[in-house]
Amino acid sequence: MKEATGIHLEHSSYRIVPMSSTEIFDYPFGYISEPGMMWLTEEEVRNFREYVDRGGFVMLDDFGGTQQFAIMQQNMERVFPDREMVRLDDTHNVLRTFYNINSIYVESPYDVGGPAVFYGIKNENGDLSVIICFNNDIGDFWEWIDQPQYALKPSAEALKLGINFVLYSMTH
């Protein structure tokens, strides 16, 4: 992020914080890995909702298959019973926040048994506040971006998407 955008970030900008902690409110962007394997407690449901209502942005990533999708969807329905989860397409503004990206589709770094699909949940102002990267693992591309683990094109597209997600979260 720092190298691509010039935005000054410190290593300490990245922290693992439990969803039940009030410390989540110290960070504008949240990343949840493997949301198809979690079941939020009532306290975590309240914190998640309050986090988004205060302006936070959350990215759900690294999960695939119908069972994991169903678990994630049940959790999101508990957090946002009044908000619809919608499939994102190539017209969404998140693709034009910093980089101009033609397609939200980025192939998964490994076989997940289905095509990658992106969903979103809007906040009370109508702006995207949760992005759901289903049948994908965008974070895995980021983790290995400086090594030849994955093909260059999807790795670069995933990096661009991530930068757009973060900058969108801070400008909307």
C-alpha positions in Angstrom: 0.0 0.0 0.0 2.7 2.4 1.0 4.8 1.7 -2.1 1.9 1.9 -4.6 0.1 4.9 -3.2 2.6 7.0 -1.2 0.3 6.8 1.8 2.5 6.6 4.9 1.8 3.4 6.8 3.6 1.7 9.6 4.0 -2.0 10.2 2.0 -1.4 13.4 -1.0 -0.4 11.2 -1.6 -4.1 10.9 -2.9 -5.8 14.0 -4.9 -8.9 14.8 -7.8 -7.8 17.0 -10.6 -9.9 18.3 -14.1 -8.9 17.1 -15.2 -8.8 20.7 -12.7 -6.2 21.6 -13.4 -2.4 21.6 -10.0 -2.1 20.0 -11.6 -2.8 16.6 -12.9 0.8 16.7 -9.3 2.1 16.4 -9.0 0.8 12.9 -10.9 1.9 9.8 -10.4 -1.3 7.8 -11.1 -4.8 9.0 -10.1 -8.0 7.3 -11.7 -11.3 8.3 -10.2 -14.5 7.0 -12.2 -17.7 6.6 -15.6 -16.3 7.6 -17.2 -19.5 6.5 -15.7 -21.2 9.5 -16.8 -18.8 12.2 -19.9 -18.3 14.3 -20.1 -14.9 15.8 -21.1 -14.5 19.5 -23.8 -12.0 20.4 -21.1 -9.6 21.6 -19.2 -9.9 18.3 -22.4 -9.4 16.3 -23.0 -6.1 18.2 -19.4 -5.0 17.8 -19.4 -5.8 14.1 -22.6 -3.8 13.5 -21.4 -0.9 15.6 -18.0 -0.9 13.8 -19.7 -0.6 10.4 -22.3 2.0 11.7 -19.3 4.1 13.0 -17.8 4.1 9.5 -15.6 1.0 9.5 -15.2 -1.2 6.4 -14.8 -5.0 6.5 -13.4 -7.4 4.0 -14.5 -11.1 4.3 -12.0 -13.3 2.4 -10.6 -16.8 2.0 -13.6 -19.1 1.9 -15.4 -21.2 -0.6 -18.2 -23.7 -1.2 -21.9 -23.7 -0.4 -21.5 -24.7 3.2 -19.1 -21.9 4.1 -21.1 -19.4 2.1 -24.2 -20.4 4.1 -22.4 -19.9 7.4 -21.1 -16.5 6.3 -24.5 -15.5 5.1 -26.1 -16.5 8.4 -23.6 -14.4 10.3 -24.1 -11.4 8.1 -27.9 -11.7 8.5 -27.4 -11.6 12.2 -25.2 -8.6 12.0 -27.3 -6.8 9.3 -30.9 -8.1 9.5 -32.0 -4.9 7.8 -29.5 -4.8 5.0 -29.3 -6.8 1.8 -26.2 -8.6 0.6 -25.9 -7.8 -3.2 -23.6 -9.3 -5.9 -21.1 -6.7 -7.1 -20.5 -6.1 -10.8 -18.0 -4.3 -12.9 -19.8 -0.9 -12.6 -19.2 -0.5 -8.8 -17.2 2.7 -7.8 -14.9 0.6 -5.7 -13.2 -0.4 -9.0 -12.3 3.3 -9.7 -11.1 4.6 -6.4 -7.4 4.6 -7.1 -6.8 2.2 -9.9 -9.2 2.0 -12.8 -10.0 -1.7 -12.8 -12.2 -3.1 -15.6 -13.4 -6.2 -13.8 -14.0 -7.1 -10.2 -13.4 -10.7 -11.1 -10.0 -12.1 -10.0 -9.5 -15.8 -10.3 -8.8 -17.6 -7.0 -5.2 -18.5 -6.3 -6.1 -22.1 -5.9 -9.0 -24.4 -6.8 -12.0 -23.6 -4.7 -14.5 -25.6 -6.7 -16.3 -22.6 -8.2 -15.9 -19.2 -9.8 -15.0 -16.3 -7.6 -17.9 -13.9 -6.8 -17.9 -10.7 -4.9 -20.8 -9.5 -2.8 -21.3 -6.3 -0.8 -23.4 -4.9 2.1 -24.0 -1.2 2.2 -24.0 1.1 5.2 -26.9 3.3 6.2 -25.7 6.0 3.8 -25.8 3.5 0.9 -22.0 3.2 0.6 -20.3 -0.2 0.4 -19.2 -1.1 4.0 -18.6 -4.9 3.7 -17.0 -6.7 0.7 -17.3 -10.4 0.5 -14.8 -12.3 -1.6 -16.4 -15.6 -2.1 -14.6 -18.6 -3.7 -11.4 -16.6 -3.4 -8.5 -15.7 -1.3 -7.4 -12.2 -2.2 -5.2 -12.0 0.9 -3.2 -15.0 -0.2 -2.1 -13.1 -3.3 -1.1 -10.2 -1.1 0.9 -12.5 1.2 2.9 -14.0 -1.7 3.1 -10.9 -4.0 6.9 -10.7 -3.8 7.4 -14.4 -4.5 6.6 -16.5 -7.6 3.9 -18.4 -5.7 1.1 -17.4 -8.1 0.8 -15.9 -11.6 1.7 -12.3 -11.9 -1.5 -11.0 -13.5 -4.0 -12.2 -10.9 -1.5 -11.2 -8.1 -1.3 -7.7 -9.5 -5.1 -7.5 -9.9 -5.6 -8.6 -6.3 -3.2 -6.0 -5.1 -5.0 -3.3 -7.0 -8.3 -4.4 -5.7 -7.0 -4.4 -2.2 -5.7 -0.9 -2.5 -9.0 0.2 -4.0 -10.9 -1.4 -1.1 -8.9 0.3 1.5 -9.0 3.7 -0.2 -12.7 3.4 -0.9 -13.2 2.6 2.8 -11.5 5.8 3.8 -13.3 8.0 1.3 -16.9 6.8 1.5 
